[in-house]
Amino acid sequence: MYGDLGIKLVQHAKRTQNLAHLPPYQAELVRAVTREVRDLNKDVDDLLEPFQGSFDPAEDQAVAYTLLVNHISMRRNKRCLLAYHRTRTDKLEELVWNGADVIDLSGQQVRDGGASGSKGVASGDGSTSSLSPQEEDYVRQYGDLLAAYKGQWTDIDLTGSLEPPRDLFIDVRVLKDAGEIQTEYGAITLTKNSQFYVRQGDVERLIAQGYLQKLS
Amino acid sequence: MSYYDVDAILTDGEKVPCRFELDVPYLGHLDNSNGLKPGTRLNLPLWLAEMFALASAGEDSKPPLTLTLPPCLSEQVLAALKADPRAVPLRDQSAYFYGVAVRMLDLFDERELSAILRTTFVVRAADVGLHARKAEESGLGGQGEEFLRGLDEWERRLFRRGHEGVKWAKEWTDNVKKS
């Protein structure tokens, strides 16, 4: 039945809404739904062909209703496709605002796959990203857009934490090598397993990205 | 209800029984036959059935399809709801019970149906709120479990909101006490 694949896609979207991370892109399903639309469109063309543009719905109702069914099915599939992608881009925008990287996102999938057993490995075959190439592009460009927007206000970090800090300086431990960072008090080289007493504002993003761990 | 609303799309995917009034040889795939004959009964998803019931090709021609109320709004279910709304697991009827009902009320003029549904929602909402508030203390399970399992998608959202509200209020008061 036409539209059944669309439903599946939307059910995926529904599940995505309740998840913290982004599940893999359903490339196969999306392709199947677009193929269905193409088939429907071909049916419409074939049906209309003998009329040579002079089709009167009142005269041939059977054809008219068949066209209607095909048309509504196409519209339905379009809505399912759009809703699926919209759900994902909403999620991606949220992740960008929270300071996630595209590279980070793919990395997260690897970790998730490792944690949940062989599932990630089986479906991964080489590519580890759960985003489609278009989505990766979207995230990159949206990130650029956000950076440009944030750039207008240099004295305030729009994606900073909304929690007022209790202390200006905090102890952090370095979980991953993050290279050298510049602070008001000079440069610090963050090497794995070292510990620093730094200004919270300087390292907030690194904590959010999982390079540093805050010690209370 | 937005175009992109996932729940709205899934509600539209619920099937309703209809009867075909016309002879359409090309649409056999809808019921796996060689062509639809007048009087064929079949279950179509709402998104298709609704447009079809409202369509008519000529000025005096009747619509190609007549809709009937889906089984989840049948006499038996309504009678059970009239007797005690809390005893009916709506989810077993349809996961989008209220959504489907609202869409059907757009198409049918059924005063009594809407009155029953309104009472049902109000009575059940009170219980949903109660469970949402107490979910913390009793944990999941217990006597409420059976009722909560039968919530439809609207009520589930209500439950989640109620539960989050209680949780956040508690977190907030804890924070105030600390600082």
Interface residues (C-beta under 8 A of the other chain):
Chain A: M1 Y2 G3 I7 V10 Q11 A13 K14 Q17 L47 P57 A58 Q61 A62 V63 A64 Y65 T66 L68 V69 I72 S73 R76 R79 C80 L82 A83 R86 T87
Chain B: Y3 Y4 D5 V6 D7 I9 L10 D12 G13 L22 D23 V24 P25 Y26 L27 H29 L30 P45 W47 L48 M51 F52 A55 A57 G58 S61 P64
